[in-house]
């Protein structure tokens, strides 16, 4: 068009951004590990409904970890992008995959919540009959 080359992100800036993303990912991984230990400790060994709630909590933590990992992957791709076209392509791919993941996660969480509710109702019904 006007003979100008598209804006390119300087190599030093990309390298700095990559290091920042790597450090943030490591910090998050440490946080997730500590959070999972806290969930395990807090839940301990309890009745059936509590065990089911723990499973749902673990599933939610797993989804959060997966979603944040995907965001870090996107950030890594963005800092390596050479131009705006690449940035937009990565962003579009990320949004599509995250929407699909969200739909799947919501469906699974709904099913898990329904299972917990059913088991709690069964336990309550058994307790009522025993009296």
NORZIGI-V677034 format. One record per backbone hydrogen bond with DSSP energy under -1.0 kcal/mol. NH is the residue of the N-H (numbers start at 1). CO is the residue of the C=O. E is the energy in kcal/mol with one decimal. If there is no record, write none. Layout:
BEGIN
nh->NH co->CO e->E
nh->NH co->CO e->E
END
This chain:
BEGIN
nh->14 co->10 e->-2.1
nh->15 co->11 e->-2.6
nh->16 co->12 e->-2.4
nh->17 co->13 e->-2.4
nh->18 co->14 e->-2.6
nh->19 co->15 e->-2.3
nh->20 co->16 e->-2.2
nh->21 co->17 e->-2.5
nh->22 co->18 e->-2.6
nh->23 co->19 e->-2.5
nh->24 co->20 e->-2.4
nh->25 co->21 e->-2.6
nh->26 co->22 e->-2.3
nh->27 co->23 e->-2.4
nh->28 co->24 e->-2.5
nh->29 co->25 e->-2.7
nh->30 co->26 e->-2.1
nh->31 co->27 e->-2.1
nh->32 co->28 e->-2.9
nh->33 co->29 e->-2.2
nh->34 co->30 e->-2.2
nh->35 co->31 e->-2.7
nh->36 co->32 e->-2.7
nh->37 co->33 e->-2.0
nh->38 co->34 e->-2.3
nh->39 co->35 e->-2.4
nh->40 co->36 e->-2.4
nh->41 co->37 e->-2.6
nh->42 co->38 e->-2.9
nh->43 co->39 e->-2.1
nh->44 co->40 e->-1.7
nh->51 co->47 e->-2.0
nh->52 co->48 e->-2.3
nh->53 co->49 e->-2.1
nh->54 co->50 e->-2.1
nh->55 co->51 e->-1.9
nh->56 co->52 e->-2.1
nh->57 co->53 e->-2.6
nh->58 co->54 e->-2.8
nh->59 co->55 e->-2.4
nh->60 co->56 e->-2.5
nh->61 co->57 e->-2.6
nh->62 co->58 e->-2.6
nh->63 co->59 e->-2.4
nh->64 co->60 e->-2.5
nh->65 co->61 e->-2.6
nh->66 co->62 e->-2.6
nh->67 co->63 e->-2.9
nh->68 co->64 e->-2.6
nh->69 co->65 e->-2.4
nh->70 co->66 e->-2.1
nh->71 co->67 e->-1.9
nh->72 co->68 e->-2.5
nh->73 co->69 e->-2.5
nh->74 co->70 e->-2.3
nh->75 co->71 e->-2.7
nh->76 co->72 e->-2.6
nh->77 co->73 e->-2.3
nh->78 co->74 e->-2.9
nh->79 co->75 e->-2.4
nh->80 co->76 e->-1.0
nh->87 co->83 e->-1.8
nh->88 co->84 e->-2.6
nh->89 co->85 e->-2.1
nh->90 co->86 e->-2.6
nh->91 co->87 e->-2.5
nh->92 co->88 e->-2.4
nh->93 co->89 e->-2.4
nh->94 co->90 e->-2.4
nh->95 co->91 e->-2.5
nh->96 co->92 e->-2.2
nh->97 co->93 e->-2.4
nh->98 co->94 e->-2.7
nh->99 co->95 e->-2.2
nh->100 co->96 e->-1.9
nh->101 co->97 e->-2.3
nh->102 co->98 e->-2.8
nh->103 co->99 e->-2.2
nh->104 co->100 e->-2.0
nh->105 co->101 e->-2.9
nh->106 co->102 e->-2.8
nh->107 co->103 e->-2.0
nh->108 co->104 e->-2.4
nh->109 co->105 e->-2.8
nh->110 co->106 e->-2.4
nh->111 co->107 e->-2.0
nh->112 co->108 e->-2.5
nh->113 co->109 e->-2.8
nh->114 co->110 e->-2.1
nh->115 co->111 e->-2.2
nh->116 co->112 e->-2.3
nh->117 co->113 e->-2.4
nh->118 co->114 e->-2.5
nh->119 co->115 e->-2.4
nh->120 co->116 e->-2.5
nh->121 co->117 e->-2.3
nh->122 co->118 e->-2.4
nh->123 co->119 e->-2.4
nh->124 co->120 e->-2.5
nh->125 co->121 e->-2.5
nh->126 co->122 e->-2.4
nh->127 co->123 e->-2.3
nh->128 co->124 e->-2.1
nh->129 co->125 e->-2.1
nh->130 co->126 e->-1.9
END
